[in-house]
Amino acid sequence: MKIKDGFIKHNIGDKGVVVATGELSIHFHGMIELNQTGSDIWDEIAKGSDVPQIVEMLTQKYEIDPAFAEADVLKLIGQMKDAEILED
């Protein structure tokens, strides 16, 4: 799983804002606002982490239940796939 080239995230305070650049901006209009958890998940995907690694990071950082963390990770990944932001 990899973020398609042309999507970039900017940090604004504790949130992230994702925009498309170059040719992608022709087809993908607007921006995506990520809360802190979503921003963390994005960063982990960008580093090449897989779902278990991302869940572990969230579990440690936020001291949350692994099942809760995994649900959040899978939800955001599903949304990113639906928006055609991710490549396999």
PDB file of N, CA, C and O in Angstrom:
ATOM      1  N   MET A   1       0.849  -1.161   0.000  1.00  0.00           N
ATOM      2  CA  MET A   1       0.000   0.000   0.000  1.00  0.00           C
ATOM      3  C   MET A   1       0.898   1.228   0.000  1.00  0.00           C
ATOM      4  O   MET A   1       1.849   1.336   0.773  1.00  0.00           O
ATOM      5  N   LYS A   2       0.560   2.144  -0.894  1.00  0.00           N
ATOM      6  CA  LYS A   2       1.398   3.336  -1.069  1.00  0.00           C
ATOM      7  C   LYS A   2       0.507   4.504  -1.473  1.00  0.00           C
ATOM      8  O   LYS A   2      -0.462   4.334  -2.213  1.00  0.00           O
ATOM      9  N   ILE A   3       0.845   5.680  -0.982  1.00  0.00           N
ATOM     10  CA  ILE A   3       0.134   6.887  -1.394  1.00  0.00           C
ATOM     11  C   ILE A   3       0.595   7.247  -2.793  1.00  0.00           C
ATOM     12  O   ILE A   3       1.794   7.280  -3.069  1.00  0.00           O
ATOM     13  N   LYS A   4      -0.361   7.519  -3.680  1.00  0.00           N
ATOM     14  CA  LYS A   4      -0.022   7.879  -5.053  1.00  0.00           C
ATOM     15  C   LYS A   4       0.837   9.140  -5.080  1.00  0.00           C
ATOM     16  O   LYS A   4       0.635  10.070  -4.299  1.00  0.00           O
ATOM     17  N   ASP A   5       1.789   9.145  -5.990  1.00  0.00           N
ATOM     18  CA  ASP A   5       2.594  10.346  -6.198  1.00  0.00           C
ATOM     19  C   ASP A   5       1.674  11.488  -6.605  1.00  0.00           C
ATOM     20  O   ASP A   5       0.763  11.310  -7.414  1.00  0.00           O
ATOM     21  N   GLY A   6       1.916  12.637  -6.048  1.00  0.00           N
ATOM     22  CA  GLY A   6       1.119  13.803  -6.388  1.00  0.00           C
ATOM     23  C   GLY A   6       0.191  14.251  -5.270  1.00  0.00           C
ATOM     24  O   GLY A   6      -0.384  15.337  -5.341  1.00  0.00           O
ATOM     25  N   PHE A   7       0.038  13.429  -4.239  1.00  0.00           N
ATOM     26  CA  PHE A   7      -0.722  13.849  -3.061  1.00  0.00           C
ATOM     27  C   PHE A   7       0.279  14.257  -1.989  1.00  0.00           C
ATOM     28  O   PHE A   7       1.210  13.518  -1.670  1.00  0.00           O
ATOM     29  N   ILE A   8       0.069  15.435  -1.447  1.00  0.00           N
ATOM     30  CA  ILE A   8       0.970  15.908  -0.397  1.00  0.00           C
ATOM     31  C   ILE A   8       0.147  16.350   0.807  1.00  0.00           C
ATOM     32  O   ILE A   8      -0.992  16.797   0.677  1.00  0.00           O
ATOM     33  N   LYS A   9       0.750  16.213   1.970  1.00  0.00           N
ATOM     34  CA  LYS A   9       0.093  16.613   3.214  1.00  0.00           C
ATOM     35  C   LYS A   9       0.883  17.745   3.845  1.00  0.00           C
ATOM     36  O   LYS A   9       2.107  17.685   3.959  1.00  0.00           O
ATOM     37  N   HIS A  10       0.166  18.765   4.246  1.00  0.00           N
ATOM     38  CA  HIS A  10       0.756  19.881   4.993  1.00  0.00           C
ATOM     39  C   HIS A  10       0.176  19.842   6.394  1.00  0.00           C
ATOM     40  O   HIS A  10      -1.016  19.591   6.573  1.00  0.00           O
ATOM     41  N   ASN A  11       1.004  20.085   7.371  1.00  0.00           N
ATOM     42  CA  ASN A  11       0.533  20.157   8.753  1.00  0.00           C
ATOM     43  C   ASN A  11       0.167  21.591   9.084  1.00  0.00           C
ATOM     44  O   ASN A  11       0.924  22.529   8.836  1.00  0.00           O
ATOM     45  N   ILE A  12      -1.026  21.726   9.653  1.00  0.00           N
ATOM     46  CA  ILE A  12      -1.503  23.028  10.104  1.00  0.00           C
ATOM     47  C   ILE A  12      -1.974  22.824  11.537  1.00  0.00           C
ATOM     48  O   ILE A  12      -3.057  22.289  11.773  1.00  0.00           O
ATOM     49  N   GLY A  13      -1.173  23.245  12.467  1.00  0.00           N
ATOM     50  CA  GLY A  13      -1.471  22.981  13.874  1.00  0.00           C
ATOM     51  C   GLY A  13      -1.416  21.487  14.126  1.00  0.00           C
ATOM     52  O   GLY A  13      -0.432  20.830  13.788  1.00  0.00           O
ATOM     53  N   ASP A  14      -2.468  20.954  14.718  1.00  0.00           N
ATOM     54  CA  ASP A  14      -2.504  19.517  14.995  1.00  0.00           C
ATOM     55  C   ASP A  14      -3.292  18.753  13.937  1.00  0.00           C
ATOM     56  O   ASP A  14      -3.654  17.596  14.150  1.00  0.00           O
ATOM     57  N   LYS A  15      -3.556  19.383  12.810  1.00  0.00           N
ATOM     58  CA  LYS A  15      -4.299  18.743  11.722  1.00  0.00           C
ATOM     59  C   LYS A  15      -3.420  18.652  10.481  1.00  0.00           C
ATOM     60  O   LYS A  15      -2.405  19.339  10.361  1.00  0.00           O
ATOM     61  N   GLY A  16      -3.829  17.803   9.580  1.00  0.00           N
ATOM     62  CA  GLY A  16      -3.162  17.692   8.294  1.00  0.00           C
ATOM     63  C   GLY A  16      -4.127  18.051   7.182  1.00  0.00           C
ATOM     64  O   GLY A  16      -5.325  17.783   7.282  1.00  0.00           O
ATOM     65  N   VAL A  17      -3.620  18.647   6.142  1.00  0.00           N
ATOM     66  CA  VAL A  17      -4.417  18.974   4.965  1.00  0.00           C
ATOM     67  C   VAL A  17      -3.728  18.346   3.765  1.00  0.00           C
ATOM     68  O   VAL A  17      -2.547  18.586   3.515  1.00  0.00           O
ATOM     69  N   VAL A  18      -4.480  17.536   3.024  1.00  0.00           N
ATOM     70  CA  VAL A  18      -3.946  16.835   1.863  1.00  0.00           C
ATOM     71  C   VAL A  18      -4.501  17.489   0.600  1.00  0.00           C
ATOM     72  O   VAL A  18      -5.700  17.746   0.489  1.00  0.00           O
ATOM     73  N   VAL A  19      -3.607  17.750  -0.345  1.00  0.00           N
ATOM     74  CA  VAL A  19      -4.000  18.302  -1.633  1.00  0.00           C
ATOM     75  C   VAL A  19      -3.319  17.507  -2.743  1.00  0.00           C
ATOM     76  O   VAL A  19      -2.296  16.855  -2.535  1.00  0.00           O
ATOM     77  N   ALA A  20      -3.910  17.583  -3.910  1.00  0.00           N
ATOM     78  CA  ALA A  20      -3.318  16.953  -5.090  1.00  0.00           C
ATOM     79  C   ALA A  20      -2.506  17.994  -5.837  1.00  0.00           C
ATOM     80  O   ALA A  20      -2.856  19.174  -5.867  1.00  0.00           O
ATOM     81  N   THR A  21      -1.416  17.538  -6.441  1.00  0.00           N
ATOM     82  CA  THR A  21      -0.565  18.441  -7.208  1.00  0.00           C
ATOM     83  C   THR A  21      -0.429  17.909  -8.635  1.00  0.00           C
ATOM     84  O   THR A  21      -0.787  16.768  -8.927  1.00  0.00           O
ATOM     85  N   GLY A  22       0.088  18.748  -9.500  1.00  0.00           N
ATOM     86  CA  GLY A  22       0.358  18.326 -10.879  1.00  0.00           C
ATOM     87  C   GLY A  22      -0.899  17.841 -11.585  1.00  0.00           C
ATOM     88  O   GLY A  22      -1.980  18.399 -11.401  1.00  0.00           O
ATOM     89  N   GLU A  23      -0.748  16.796 -12.395  1.00  0.00           N
ATOM     90  CA  GLU A  23      -1.861  16.265 -13.179  1.00  0.00           C
ATOM     91  C   GLU A  23      -2.984  15.720 -12.312  1.00  0.00           C
ATOM     92  O   GLU A  23      -4.145  15.731 -12.722  1.00  0.00           O
ATOM     93  N   LEU A  24      -2.654  15.244 -11.122  1.00  0.00           N
ATOM     94  CA  LEU A  24      -3.704  14.743 -10.231  1.00  0.00           C
ATOM     95  C   LEU A  24      -4.708  15.831  -9.869  1.00  0.00           C
ATOM     96  O   LEU A  24      -5.881  15.538  -9.639  1.00  0.00           O
ATOM     97  N   SER A  25      -4.263  17.076  -9.817  1.00  0.00           N
ATOM     98  CA  SER A  25      -5.162  18.159  -9.440  1.00  0.00           C
ATOM     99  C   SER A  25      -6.237  18.411 -10.495  1.00  0.00           C
ATOM    100  O   SER A  25      -7.237  19.073 -10.215  1.00  0.00           O
ATOM    101  N   ILE A  26      -6.039  17.893 -11.692  1.00  0.00           N
ATOM    102  CA  ILE A  26      -7.054  18.022 -12.742  1.00  0.00           C
ATOM    103  C   ILE A  26      -8.279  17.181 -12.392  1.00  0.00           C
ATOM    104  O   ILE A  26      -9.413  17.575 -12.665  1.00  0.00           O
ATOM    105  N   HIS A  27      -8.039  16.016 -11.784  1.00  0.00           N
ATOM    106  CA  HIS A  27      -9.120  15.079 -11.491  1.00  0.00           C
ATOM    107  C   HIS A  27      -9.555  15.102 -10.030  1.00  0.00           C
ATOM    108  O   HIS A  27     -10.695  14.753  -9.722  1.00  0.00           O
ATOM    109  N   PHE A  28      -8.678  15.501  -9.141  1.00  0.00           N
ATOM    110  CA  PHE A  28      -8.975  15.522  -7.709  1.00  0.00           C
ATOM    111  C   PHE A  28      -9.021  16.967  -7.266  1.00  0.00           C
ATOM    112  O   PHE A  28      -7.987  17.626  -7.150  1.00  0.00           O
ATOM    113  N   HIS A  29     -10.226  17.458  -7.018  1.00  0.00           N
ATOM    114  CA  HIS A  29     -10.406  18.862  -6.636  1.00  0.00           C
ATOM    115  C   HIS A  29     -10.609  18.965  -5.130  1.00  0.00           C
ATOM    116  O   HIS A  29     -11.164  18.065  -4.500  1.00  0.00           O
ATOM    117  N   GLY A  30     -10.168  20.035  -4.585  1.00  0.00           N
ATOM    118  CA  GLY A  30     -10.378  20.267  -3.167  1.00  0.00           C
ATOM    119  C   GLY A  30      -9.229  19.767  -2.323  1.00  0.00           C
ATOM    120  O   GLY A  30      -8.106  19.585  -2.793  1.00  0.00           O
ATOM    121  N   MET A  31      -9.554  19.549  -1.046  1.00  0.00           N
ATOM    122  CA  MET A  31      -8.542  19.084  -0.114  1.00  0.00           C
ATOM    123  C   MET A  31      -9.205  18.168   0.906  1.00  0.00           C
ATOM    124  O   MET A  31     -10.426  18.152   1.062  1.00  0.00           O
ATOM    125  N   ILE A  32      -8.370  17.417   1.587  1.00  0.00           N
ATOM    126  CA  ILE A  32      -8.830  16.516   2.627  1.00  0.00           C
ATOM    127  C   ILE A  32      -8.247  17.008   3.938  1.00  0.00           C
ATOM    128  O   ILE A  32      -7.041  17.231   4.043  1.00  0.00           O
ATOM    129  N   GLU A  33      -9.100  17.178   4.934  1.00  0.00           N
ATOM    130  CA  GLU A  33      -8.630  17.583   6.253  1.00  0.00           C
ATOM    131  C   GLU A  33      -8.552  16.347   7.145  1.00  0.00           C
ATOM    132  O   GLU A  33      -9.519  15.593   7.257  1.00  0.00           O
ATOM    133  N   LEU A  34      -7.413  16.148   7.769  1.00  0.00           N
ATOM    134  CA  LEU A  34      -7.193  15.010   8.650  1.00  0.00           C
ATOM    135  C   LEU A  34      -7.041  15.501  10.083  1.00  0.00           C
ATOM    136  O   LEU A  34      -6.352  16.488  10.341  1.00  0.00           O
ATOM    137  N   ASN A  35      -7.692  14.801  11.015  1.00  0.00           N
ATOM    138  CA  ASN A  35      -7.439  15.112  12.419  1.00  0.00           C
ATOM    139  C   ASN A  35      -6.068  14.537  12.785  1.00  0.00           C
ATOM    140  O   ASN A  35      -5.378  13.985  11.928  1.00  0.00           O
ATOM    141  N   GLN A  36      -5.675  14.664  14.046  1.00  0.00           N
ATOM    142  CA  GLN A  36      -4.339  14.218  14.440  1.00  0.00           C
ATOM    143  C   GLN A  36      -4.142  12.733  14.185  1.00  0.00           C
ATOM    144  O   GLN A  36      -3.089  12.328  13.694  1.00  0.00           O
ATOM    145  N   THR A  37      -5.128  11.921  14.508  1.00  0.00           N
ATOM    146  CA  THR A  37      -5.002  10.480  14.283  1.00  0.00           C
ATOM    147  C   THR A  37      -4.890  10.175  12.790  1.00  0.00           C
ATOM    148  O   THR A  37      -4.045   9.379  12.380  1.00  0.00           O
ATOM    149  N   GLY A  38      -5.735  10.803  11.984  1.00  0.00           N
ATOM    150  CA  GLY A  38      -5.674  10.604  10.537  1.00  0.00           C
ATOM    151  C   GLY A  38      -4.335  11.047   9.972  1.00  0.00           C
ATOM    152  O   GLY A  38      -3.790  10.409   9.071  1.00  0.00           O
ATOM    153  N   SER A  39      -3.812  12.135  10.501  1.00  0.00           N
ATOM    154  CA  SER A  39      -2.506  12.625  10.062  1.00  0.00           C
ATOM    155  C   SER A  39      -1.405  11.627  10.414  1.00  0.00           C
ATOM    156  O   SER A  39      -0.494  11.387   9.623  1.00  0.00           O
ATOM    157  N   ASP A  40      -1.503  11.048  11.615  1.00  0.00           N
ATOM    158  CA  ASP A  40      -0.528  10.027  12.023  1.00  0.00           C
ATOM    159  C   ASP A  40      -0.603   8.799  11.114  1.00  0.00           C
ATOM    160  O   ASP A  40       0.422   8.248  10.713  1.00  0.00           O
ATOM    161  N   ILE A  41      -1.819   8.381  10.798  1.00  0.00           N
ATOM    162  CA  ILE A  41      -1.996   7.219   9.921  1.00  0.00           C
ATOM    163  C   ILE A  41      -1.407   7.517   8.549  1.00  0.00           C
ATOM    164  O   ILE A  41      -0.704   6.680   7.983  1.00  0.00           O
ATOM    165  N   TRP A  42      -1.682   8.693   8.011  1.00  0.00           N
ATOM    166  CA  TRP A  42      -1.141   9.102   6.702  1.00  0.00           C
ATOM    167  C   TRP A  42       0.383   9.030   6.719  1.00  0.00           C
ATOM    168  O   TRP A  42       1.000   8.478   5.808  1.00  0.00           O
ATOM    169  N   ASP A  43       0.975   9.591   7.757  1.00  0.00           N
ATOM    170  CA  ASP A  43       2.436   9.608   7.851  1.00  0.00           C
ATOM    171  C   ASP A  43       3.010   8.192   7.888  1.00  0.00           C
ATOM    172  O   ASP A  43       4.040   7.921   7.272  1.00  0.00           O
ATOM    173  N   GLU A  44       2.352   7.302   8.602  1.00  0.00           N
ATOM    174  CA  GLU A  44       2.819   5.912   8.680  1.00  0.00           C
ATOM    175  C   GLU A  44       2.699   5.215   7.328  1.00  0.00           C
ATOM    176  O   GLU A  44       3.600   4.473   6.936  1.00  0.00           O
ATOM    177  N   ILE A  45       1.610   5.441   6.620  1.00  0.00           N
ATOM    178  CA  ILE A  45       1.457   4.860   5.280  1.00  0.00           C
ATOM    179  C   ILE A  45       2.561   5.400   4.375  1.00  0.00           C
ATOM    180  O   ILE A  45       3.163   4.654   3.604  1.00  0.00           O
ATOM    181  N   ALA A  46       2.821   6.711   4.476  1.00  0.00           N
ATOM    182  CA  ALA A  46       3.862   7.333   3.650  1.00  0.00           C
ATOM    183  C   ALA A  46       5.242   6.734   3.937  1.00  0.00           C
ATOM    184  O   ALA A  46       6.091   6.675   3.048  1.00  0.00           O
ATOM    185  N   LYS A  47       5.466   6.286   5.189  1.00  0.00           N
ATOM    186  CA  LYS A  47       6.744   5.661   5.553  1.00  0.00           C
ATOM    187  C   LYS A  47       6.817   4.206   5.124  1.00  0.00           C
ATOM    188  O   LYS A  47       7.879   3.590   5.205  1.00  0.00           O
ATOM    189  N   GLY A  48       5.694   3.647   4.666  1.00  0.00           N
ATOM    190  CA  GLY A  48       5.700   2.259   4.232  1.00  0.00           C
ATOM    191  C   GLY A  48       5.225   1.273   5.286  1.00  0.00           C
ATOM    192  O   GLY A  48       5.370   0.063   5.111  1.00  0.00           O
ATOM    193  N   SER A  49       4.664   1.772   6.373  1.00  0.00           N
ATOM    194  CA  SER A  49       4.175   0.893   7.425  1.00  0.00           C
ATOM    195  C   SER A  49       2.933   0.133   6.959  1.00  0.00           C
ATOM    196  O   SER A  49       2.140   0.639   6.164  1.00  0.00           O
ATOM    197  N   ASP A  50       2.780  -1.084   7.465  1.00  0.00           N
ATOM    198  CA  ASP A  50       1.578  -1.856   7.171  1.00  0.00           C
ATOM    199  C   ASP A  50       0.573  -1.669   8.312  1.00  0.00           C
ATOM    200  O   ASP A  50       0.860  -1.004   9.307  1.00  0.00           O
ATOM    201  N   VAL A  51      -0.612  -2.271   8.146  1.00  0.00           N
ATOM    202  CA  VAL A  51      -1.684  -2.075   9.126  1.00  0.00           C
ATOM    203  C   VAL A  51      -1.252  -2.451  10.544  1.00  0.00           C
ATOM    204  O   VAL A  51      -1.461  -1.654  11.459  1.00  0.00           O
ATOM    205  N   PRO A  52      -0.654  -3.639  10.773  1.00  0.00           N
ATOM    206  CA  PRO A  52      -0.255  -3.960  12.144  1.00  0.00           C
ATOM    207  C   PRO A  52       0.736  -2.948  12.744  1.00  0.00           C
ATOM    208  O   PRO A  52       0.660  -2.640  13.933  1.00  0.00           O
ATOM    209  N   GLN A  53       1.639  -2.448  11.947  1.00  0.00           N
ATOM    210  CA  GLN A  53       2.601  -1.461  12.437  1.00  0.00           C
ATOM    211  C   GLN A  53       1.903  -0.142  12.802  1.00  0.00           C
ATOM    212  O   GLN A  53       2.234   0.489  13.806  1.00  0.00           O
ATOM    213  N   ILE A  54       0.945   0.257  11.982  1.00  0.00           N
ATOM    214  CA  ILE A  54       0.211   1.496  12.255  1.00  0.00           C
ATOM    215  C   ILE A  54      -0.627   1.338  13.522  1.00  0.00           C
ATOM    216  O   ILE A  54      -0.678   2.241  14.357  1.00  0.00           O
ATOM    217  N   VAL A  55      -1.282   0.185  13.659  1.00  0.00           N
ATOM    218  CA  VAL A  55      -2.077  -0.090  14.860  1.00  0.00           C
ATOM    219  C   VAL A  55      -1.191  -0.039  16.102  1.00  0.00           C
ATOM    220  O   VAL A  55      -1.580   0.538  17.118  1.00  0.00           O
ATOM    221  N   GLU A  56      -0.027  -0.626  16.029  1.00  0.00           N
ATOM    222  CA  GLU A  56       0.894  -0.617  17.165  1.00  0.00           C
ATOM    223  C   GLU A  56       1.301   0.806  17.535  1.00  0.00           C
ATOM    224  O   GLU A  56       1.346   1.152  18.716  1.00  0.00           O
ATOM    225  N   MET A  57       1.599   1.635  16.528  1.00  0.00           N
ATOM    226  CA  MET A  57       1.977   3.015  16.788  1.00  0.00           C
ATOM    227  C   MET A  57       0.839   3.766  17.469  1.00  0.00           C
ATOM    228  O   MET A  57       1.066   4.478  18.447  1.00  0.00           O
ATOM    229  N   LEU A  58      -0.386   3.615  16.962  1.00  0.00           N
ATOM    230  CA  LEU A  58      -1.520   4.318  17.554  1.00  0.00           C
ATOM    231  C   LEU A  58      -1.795   3.830  18.975  1.00  0.00           C
ATOM    232  O   LEU A  58      -2.105   4.622  19.865  1.00  0.00           O
ATOM    233  N   THR A  59      -1.680   2.526  19.172  1.00  0.00           N
ATOM    234  CA  THR A  59      -1.920   1.946  20.487  1.00  0.00           C
ATOM    235  C   THR A  59      -0.947   2.520  21.511  1.00  0.00           C
ATOM    236  O   THR A  59      -1.337   2.851  22.631  1.00  0.00           O
ATOM    237  N   GLN A  60       0.297   2.633  21.128  1.00  0.00           N
ATOM    238  CA  GLN A  60       1.306   3.177  22.044  1.00  0.00           C
ATOM    239  C   GLN A  60       1.145   4.687  22.244  1.00  0.00           C
ATOM    240  O   GLN A  60       1.199   5.177  23.371  1.00  0.00           O
ATOM    241  N   LYS A  61       0.949   5.408  21.158  1.00  0.00           N
ATOM    242  CA  LYS A  61       0.887   6.869  21.240  1.00  0.00           C
ATOM    243  C   LYS A  61      -0.337   7.358  22.010  1.00  0.00           C
ATOM    244  O   LYS A  61      -0.241   8.276  22.825  1.00  0.00           O
ATOM    245  N   TYR A  62      -1.496   6.734  21.743  1.00  0.00           N
ATOM    246  CA  TYR A  62      -2.738   7.221  22.328  1.00  0.00           C
ATOM    247  C   TYR A  62      -3.259   6.339  23.467  1.00  0.00           C
ATOM    248  O   TYR A  62      -4.301   6.625  24.056  1.00  0.00           O
ATOM    249  N   GLU A  63      -2.517   5.257  23.773  1.00  0.00           N
ATOM    250  CA  GLU A  63      -2.909   4.339  24.838  1.00  0.00           C
ATOM    251  C   GLU A  63      -4.361   3.887  24.670  1.00  0.00           C
ATOM    252  O   GLU A  63      -5.172   3.991  25.590  1.00  0.00           O
ATOM    253  N   ILE A  64      -4.664   3.384  23.470  1.00  0.00           N
ATOM    254  CA  ILE A  64      -6.007   2.915  23.159  1.00  0.00           C
ATOM    255  C   ILE A  64      -5.983   1.419  22.876  1.00  0.00           C
ATOM    256  O   ILE A  64      -4.926   0.826  22.661  1.00  0.00           O
ATOM    257  N   ASP A  65      -7.149   0.835  22.880  1.00  0.00           N
ATOM    258  CA  ASP A  65      -7.310  -0.586  22.607  1.00  0.00           C
ATOM    259  C   ASP A  65      -6.912  -0.878  21.157  1.00  0.00           C
ATOM    260  O   ASP A  65      -7.299  -0.137  20.253  1.00  0.00           O
ATOM    261  N   PRO A  66      -6.151  -1.939  20.926  1.00  0.00           N
ATOM    262  CA  PRO A  66      -5.739  -2.274  19.555  1.00  0.00           C
ATOM    263  C   PRO A  66      -6.908  -2.471  18.590  1.00  0.00           C
ATOM    264  O   PRO A  66      -6.795  -2.112  17.418  1.00  0.00           O
ATOM    265  N   ALA A  67      -8.014  -3.027  19.048  1.00  0.00           N
ATOM    266  CA  ALA A  67      -9.174  -3.227  18.159  1.00  0.00           C
ATOM    267  C   ALA A  67      -9.752  -1.882  17.725  1.00  0.00           C
ATOM    268  O   ALA A  67     -10.168  -1.726  16.577  1.00  0.00           O
ATOM    269  N   PHE A  68      -9.778  -0.920  18.630  1.00  0.00           N
ATOM    270  CA  PHE A  68     -10.255   0.425  18.308  1.00  0.00           C
ATOM    271  C   PHE A  68      -9.326   1.088  17.300  1.00  0.00           C
ATOM    272  O   PHE A  68      -9.779   1.700  16.333  1.00  0.00           O
ATOM    273  N   ALA A  69      -8.031   0.963  17.532  1.00  0.00           N
ATOM    274  CA  ALA A  69      -7.037   1.539  16.620  1.00  0.00           C
ATOM    275  C   ALA A  69      -7.151   0.908  15.241  1.00  0.00           C
ATOM    276  O   ALA A  69      -7.123   1.611  14.231  1.00  0.00           O
ATOM    277  N   GLU A  70      -7.281  -0.417  15.192  1.00  0.00           N
ATOM    278  CA  GLU A  70      -7.376  -1.100  13.903  1.00  0.00           C
ATOM    279  C   GLU A  70      -8.617  -0.668  13.133  1.00  0.00           C
ATOM    280  O   GLU A  70      -8.561  -0.499  11.915  1.00  0.00           O
ATOM    281  N   ALA A  71      -9.735  -0.487  13.828  1.00  0.00           N
ATOM    282  CA  ALA A  71     -10.958  -0.025  13.158  1.00  0.00           C
ATOM    283  C   ALA A  71     -10.739   1.342  12.517  1.00  0.00           C
ATOM    284  O   ALA A  71     -11.175   1.573  11.388  1.00  0.00           O
ATOM    285  N   ASP A  72     -10.071   2.248  13.223  1.00  0.00           N
ATOM    286  CA  ASP A  72      -9.780   3.581  12.679  1.00  0.00           C
ATOM    287  C   ASP A  72      -8.860   3.491  11.463  1.00  0.00           C
ATOM    288  O   ASP A  72      -9.078   4.167  10.458  1.00  0.00           O
ATOM    289  N   VAL A  73      -7.839   2.658  11.565  1.00  0.00           N
ATOM    290  CA  VAL A  73      -6.880   2.515  10.469  1.00  0.00           C
ATOM    291  C   VAL A  73      -7.582   1.968   9.227  1.00  0.00           C
ATOM    292  O   VAL A  73      -7.418   2.501   8.130  1.00  0.00           O
ATOM    293  N   LEU A  74      -8.357   0.913   9.404  1.00  0.00           N
ATOM    294  CA  LEU A  74      -9.035   0.294   8.263  1.00  0.00           C
ATOM    295  C   LEU A  74     -10.071   1.227   7.651  1.00  0.00           C
ATOM    296  O   LEU A  74     -10.270   1.227   6.436  1.00  0.00           O
ATOM    297  N   LYS A  75     -10.735   2.026   8.492  1.00  0.00           N
ATOM    298  CA  LYS A  75     -11.715   2.985   7.973  1.00  0.00           C
ATOM    299  C   LYS A  75     -11.036   4.028   7.087  1.00  0.00           C
ATOM    300  O   LYS A  75     -11.499   4.304   5.980  1.00  0.00           O
ATOM    301  N   LEU A  76      -9.937   4.607   7.577  1.00  0.00           N
ATOM    302  CA  LEU A  76      -9.247   5.627   6.785  1.00  0.00           C
ATOM    303  C   LEU A  76      -8.645   5.025   5.518  1.00  0.00           C
ATOM    304  O   LEU A  76      -8.706   5.645   4.456  1.00  0.00           O
ATOM    305  N   ILE A  77      -8.074   3.847   5.607  1.00  0.00           N
ATOM    306  CA  ILE A  77      -7.520   3.199   4.420  1.00  0.00           C
ATOM    307  C   ILE A  77      -8.627   2.950   3.394  1.00  0.00           C
ATOM    308  O   ILE A  77      -8.421   3.151   2.197  1.00  0.00           O
ATOM    309  N   GLY A  78      -9.784   2.520   3.853  1.00  0.00           N
ATOM    310  CA  GLY A  78     -10.918   2.317   2.937  1.00  0.00           C
ATOM    311  C   GLY A  78     -11.330   3.601   2.252  1.00  0.00           C
ATOM    312  O   GLY A  78     -11.605   3.608   1.053  1.00  0.00           O
ATOM    313  N   GLN A  79     -11.376   4.694   3.008  1.00  0.00           N
ATOM    314  CA  GLN A  79     -11.730   5.990   2.429  1.00  0.00           C
ATOM    315  C   GLN A  79     -10.672   6.447   1.427  1.00  0.00           C
ATOM    316  O   GLN A  79     -10.999   7.019   0.387  1.00  0.00           O
ATOM    317  N   MET A  80      -9.419   6.197   1.741  1.00  0.00           N
ATOM    318  CA  MET A  80      -8.336   6.586   0.829  1.00  0.00           C
ATOM    319  C   MET A  80      -8.384   5.762  -0.459  1.00  0.00           C
ATOM    320  O   MET A  80      -8.120   6.285  -1.541  1.00  0.00           O
ATOM    321  N   LYS A  81      -8.717   4.481  -0.345  1.00  0.00           N
ATOM    322  CA  LYS A  81      -8.861   3.647  -1.541  1.00  0.00           C
ATOM    323  C   LYS A  81     -10.043   4.111  -2.383  1.00  0.00           C
ATOM    324  O   LYS A  81      -9.941   4.203  -3.606  1.00  0.00           O
ATOM    325  N   ASP A  82     -11.169   4.405  -1.724  1.00  0.00           N
ATOM    326  CA  ASP A  82     -12.341   4.889  -2.448  1.00  0.00           C
ATOM    327  C   ASP A  82     -12.048   6.185  -3.198  1.00  0.00           C
ATOM    328  O   ASP A  82     -12.571   6.409  -4.289  1.00  0.00           O
ATOM    329  N   ALA A  83     -11.219   7.025  -2.616  1.00  0.00           N
ATOM    330  CA  ALA A  83     -10.848   8.309  -3.250  1.00  0.00           C
ATOM    331  C   ALA A  83      -9.700   8.154  -4.228  1.00  0.00           C
ATOM    332  O   ALA A  83      -9.244   9.133  -4.819  1.00  0.00           O
ATOM    333  N   GLU A  84      -9.229   6.917  -4.403  1.00  0.00           N
ATOM    334  CA  GLU A  84      -8.132   6.594  -5.322  1.00  0.00           C
ATOM    335  C   GLU A  84      -6.841   7.332  -4.964  1.00  0.00           C
ATOM    336  O   GLU A  84      -6.120   7.823  -5.832  1.00  0.00           O
ATOM    337  N   ILE A  85      -6.576   7.393  -3.660  1.00  0.00           N
ATOM    338  CA  ILE A  85      -5.356   8.025  -3.165  1.00  0.00           C
ATOM    339  C   ILE A  85      -4.262   6.984  -2.968  1.00  0.00           C
ATOM    340  O   ILE A  85      -3.076   7.308  -3.020  1.00  0.00           O
ATOM    341  N   LEU A  86      -4.660   5.731  -2.742  1.00  0.00           N
ATOM    342  CA  LEU A  86      -3.709   4.658  -2.481  1.00  0.00           C
ATOM    343  C   LEU A  86      -3.495   3.758  -3.691  1.00  0.00           C
ATOM    344  O   LEU A  86      -4.397   3.538  -4.500  1.00  0.00           O
ATOM    345  N   GLU A  87      -2.284   3.250  -3.787  1.00  0.00           N
ATOM    346  CA  GLU A  87      -1.926   2.217  -4.751  1.00  0.00           C
ATOM    347  C   GLU A  87      -1.546   0.971  -3.953  1.00  0.00           C
ATOM    348  O   GLU A  87      -1.054   1.067  -2.828  1.00  0.00           O
ATOM    349  N   ASP A  88      -1.777  -0.180  -4.539  1.00  0.00           N
ATOM    350  CA  ASP A  88      -1.362  -1.418  -3.858  1.00  0.00           C
ATOM    351  C   ASP A  88       0.091  -1.710  -4.083  1.00  0.00           C
ATOM    352  O   ASP A  88       0.604  -2.711  -3.582  1.00  0.00           O
TER     353      ASP A  88
END
